[in-house]
């Protein structure tokens, strides 16, 4: 069986600066992945690169086969 690639839009909630505030910020990423789990992992990695830590939550908002 051949793996198909999908483009996922994943929203994440992240604390911008956890040492100063508990306020959550919503950020959305578009990633290419083979599954929802893979998409969430890729979005969490992008969040880590942008904010320096993992997101509080992740949610798949939309997807399409590419």
C-alpha distance (Angstrom), angle and dihedral (degrees) to the residues before:
residue distance angle dihedral
X1 . . .
X2 3.76 . .
X3 3.82 120.2 .
X4 3.78 113.8 -125.2
X5 3.76 122.8 -148.5
X6 3.77 120.0 -128.5
X7 3.77 131.8 -168.7
X8 3.79 108.5 -133.1
X9 3.76 129.1 -168.2
X10 3.79 106.6 -148.3
X11 3.78 125.3 -172.9
X12 3.78 120.4 -154.9
X13 3.78 133.6 -169.7
X14 3.77 111.7 -143.6
X15 3.79 137.4 170.4
X16 3.79 104.7 -120.7
X17 3.78 93.9 -154.6
X18 3.81 111.0 6.2
X19 3.80 94.3 -177.3
X20 3.83 91.0 61.0
X21 3.82 105.9 29.5
X22 3.79 144.6 12.3
X23 3.81 91.0 -144.2
X24 3.82 112.5 131.3
X25 3.78 122.3 -140.9
X26 3.83 124.9 -157.4
X27 3.82 116.4 -133.3
X28 3.81 128.4 174.0
X29 3.80 126.9 -150.0
X30 3.80 131.7 -173.2
X31 3.79 113.2 -143.8
X32 3.80 137.5 172.8
X33 3.80 110.8 -127.6
X34 3.82 143.7 149.9
X35 3.83 95.6 -129.4
X36 3.81 142.9 12.1
X37 3.80 89.9 -104.3
X38 3.81 90.7 53.1
X39 3.81 90.5 47.6
X40 3.81 92.2 51.8
X41 3.82 90.6 49.2
X42 3.80 91.8 50.4
X43 3.82 91.9 47.8
X44 3.82 90.3 49.0
X45 3.81 89.5 51.8
X46 3.82 91.4 50.5
X47 3.80 89.2 48.6
X48 3.79 89.9 51.1
X49 3.78 91.0 51.5
X50 3.82 92.4 48.1
X51 3.83 100.1 41.0
X52 3.81 103.8 20.9
X53 3.82 95.1 -117.7
X54 3.80 141.6 56.7
X55 3.80 123.7 -83.7
X56 3.79 123.7 -98.2
X57 3.84 91.7 -131.6
X58 3.81 138.6 -2.1
X59 3.79 127.9 -153.1
X60 3.80 130.3 -176.5
X61 3.80 106.0 -131.3
X62 3.80 102.3 177.7
X63 3.78 141.8 -14.1
X64 3.79 141.6 -172.2
X65 3.80 136.5 -173.6
X66 3.79 112.8 -107.0
